[in-house]
Amino acid sequence: MKGTWVPLALSLTACQASLAPDPPERGLLLVPGPNGLDVVGSGGLEIGFGRDRSGVLESVARVEGRESRPAACGSGREAYATRGGLRLVFEGDTFVGWEGPQGAAGRGCG
């Protein structure tokens, strides 16, 4: 009976490790731009308007090292707050804008 607990404990440990947030990608920084988010330090990659929600949120989480959190938004849109102080705006599953201390681009919450 003891033998069955060891593999179970190891598999639970592996699950817990995979749920932990990933460290931020070193040297990468999100910079808001007129067409979405530039990923500085990536060799010219960007997270452009029109991308699907899951891809945007996964990319932002890799750069920042934590998932964005749902935020209040009007106009029938949804938003997610990033670690860097941006609010990413979505219509349905499409990335349509951002708002933040630097200003805004695309469609906003207001």
Buried (B, 14 or more C-beta within 10 A) or exposed (E): EEEEEEEEEEEEEEEEEEEEEEEBBEEBBBEBBEEBBBBBEBEEBBBBBEBEBEEBBBBBBBBBBEBBEEBEBEEEBBBBBBBBEBBBBBBEEBBBBBBBEEEBBBBBBE
